């Protein structure tokens, strides 16, 4: 697919979400999606003595989405409650910073207050370590965002089976269908 050649550099052995991101962005490209919203900014940088490195276990969604929107005349809105995560993400996405708006607040509050339609929604707030809390939070995000989506929108849910236990049934009840899934993520569309 044109403009997806850049993804090959993200095919790192520790990036277990690569296949899902590749498929998701392929679908996004075929639908000409440009406005991306992610809840849960990539933490990305791990300090190892005085060296910084990318955290591939994190998936590096912010970096992938930022490069995608830069190549497709789009915009990424990345929301996280942690200022530290946002500050780290700003460092590894500085090449694409004019295509990104970072928002430091609760994702449900943010999603409730946006005044635009979302083309591609990635729900990845909270870690899946507390499935009860994180699945309820993802459901709250889904309920808040659903009216900001349109007939061509895509929704990517992270931490399948941990955070998705409530949000997936909610989206399915609202006529979304599973387009693609892996062990880690589920891609939905109408």
C-alpha positions in Angstrom: 0.0 0.0 0.0 1.3 3.4 -0.8 2.5 5.5 2.0 2.8 2.5 4.3 6.4 1.7 3.3 7.6 3.6 6.4 6.1 1.0 8.7 8.8 -1.6 8.0 11.2 0.2 10.3 8.8 -0.4 13.2 8.9 -4.2 12.6 11.0 -4.8 15.7 11.0 -8.3 17.3 9.7 -6.9 20.6 6.9 -4.9 18.9 4.2 -7.6 19.3 1.5 -5.2 18.1 3.2 -4.5 14.7 0.9 -6.8 12.6 -2.2 -5.2 14.2 -0.9 -1.6 13.6 0.1 -2.5 10.0 -3.4 -3.9 9.3 -5.1 -1.0 11.0 -3.2 1.6 9.1 -3.9 -0.3 5.9 -7.6 0.0 6.6 -7.2 3.6 7.6 -5.4 4.4 4.4 -8.0 2.7 2.3 -10.7 4.8 4.0 -8.6 8.0 3.7 -8.7 8.5 7.5 -6.7 11.5 8.7 -7.9 12.5 12.2 -6.5 10.1 14.8 -7.2 10.2 18.5 -5.3 8.0 20.9 -5.9 7.7 24.7 -2.8 6.6 26.4 0.3 8.2 24.9 3.3 5.9 24.3 5.7 6.0 27.3 8.4 5.0 24.9 11.6 6.1 26.4 13.4 3.9 29.0 16.4 5.4 30.7 19.3 3.0 30.7 22.1 4.8 32.4 22.3 8.0 30.3 20.9 6.5 27.1 17.4 6.7 25.9 15.8 4.0 23.8 12.4 3.2 22.4 10.3 0.8 24.4 9.0 -1.6 21.7 7.0 -3.6 24.3 4.9 -0.4 24.5 4.0 -0.7 20.8 5.1 2.8 20.0 1.6 3.8 18.7 2.2 7.5 19.1 5.3 7.4 16.9 3.6 5.2 14.3 0.5 7.3 14.2 2.5 10.5 14.1 4.4 9.4 11.1 1.3 8.1 9.3 -0.6 11.4 9.7 2.5 13.3 8.6 2.5 11.4 5.3 -1.3 11.6 4.8 -2.0 15.3 5.7 -3.6 14.3 8.9 -3.5 15.1 12.6 -2.9 13.1 15.8 -4.4 14.0 19.1 -2.7 12.0 21.9 -4.2 12.2 25.4 -2.6 11.0 28.6 -3.1 11.7 32.3 0.7 11.5 32.8 2.7 14.6 32.0 5.9 12.4 32.1 4.5 10.1 29.3 3.7 13.1 27.2 7.1 14.7 27.8 8.8 11.5 26.8 6.6 11.1 23.7 7.4 14.7 22.6 11.1 13.7 22.6 10.7 10.7 20.3 8.1 12.3 18.0 9.8 15.7 17.6 10.2 15.1 13.9 6.4 15.0 13.5 5.4 17.5 16.3 3.5 19.8 13.9 1.1 17.0 13.2 0.5 16.2 16.9 -1.6 17.8 19.7 -0.7 16.4 23.1 -3.4 16.7 25.7 -2.6 16.2 29.4 -5.9 15.2 31.1 -8.3 12.4 31.8 -9.2 10.7 28.5 -13.0 10.5 29.3 -13.1 14.2 30.0 -11.1 14.9 26.9 -13.3 12.8 24.6 -16.4 14.4 26.0 -15.1 17.8 25.2 -13.8 17.5 21.7 -15.8 19.2 18.9 -14.7 17.2 15.9 -15.3 13.8 14.3 -12.8 11.1 14.9 -11.6 9.0 11.9 -9.4 6.6 13.9 -9.8 6.0 17.6 -7.2 4.1 19.6 -8.2 3.2 23.2 -5.1 2.4 25.2 -5.5 4.2 28.6 -4.5 2.6 31.8 -2.5 -0.5 32.0 -4.2 -3.9 31.9 -2.7 -4.9 35.3 -6.0 -4.1 36.9 -8.6 -5.5 34.4 -11.6 -4.4 36.4 -10.6 -0.8 36.6 -9.0 -0.6 33.1 -12.0 -2.4 31.4 -14.5 0.0 33.1 -12.3 3.0 32.0 -12.2 1.8 28.4 -16.0 1.3 28.4 -16.4 4.9 29.7 -14.1 6.1 26.9 -16.2 4.1 24.3 -19.5 5.5 25.6 -18.1 9.0 25.5 -16.5 8.7 22.0 -19.2 6.8 20.1 -21.0 10.0 19.0 -17.8 11.5 17.8 -17.4 8.6 15.3 -18.8 8.3 11.7 -19.7 5.5 9.3 -16.0 5.2 8.1 -14.4 5.5 11.5 -12.2 2.7 12.8 -11.7 1.8 16.5 -8.6 -0.1 17.7 -8.9 -1.6 21.2 -5.7 -2.5 23.1 -5.1 -5.2 25.6 -7.6 -7.7 24.3 -9.2 -9.7 27.1 -8.0 -7.4 29.8 -9.3 -3.9 28.9 -11.8 -5.0 26.2 -14.2 -7.1 28.2 -16.8 -4.3 28.5 -15.9 -2.0 25.5 -16.0 -4.8 22.9 -19.6 -5.9 23.7 -20.6 -2.2 23.8 -19.3 -1.5 20.3 -20.8 -4.7 18.9 -24.1 -3.8 20.4 -23.8 -0.5 18.6 -23.4 -2.2 15.1 -19.6 -2.2 15.0 -18.0 -5.3 13.6 -14.6 -6.9 14.2 -12.5 -6.3 11.1 -9.3 -7.8 12.4 -7.9 -9.0 15.7 -4.7 -10.4 17.2 -3.9 -11.7 20.6 -3.3 -8.1 21.8 -5.8 -5.9 19.8 -9.2 -5.7 18.1 -10.0 -3.5 15.2 -13.6 -2.5 14.7 -15.6 -0.6 12.1 -19.1 -0.2 10.9 
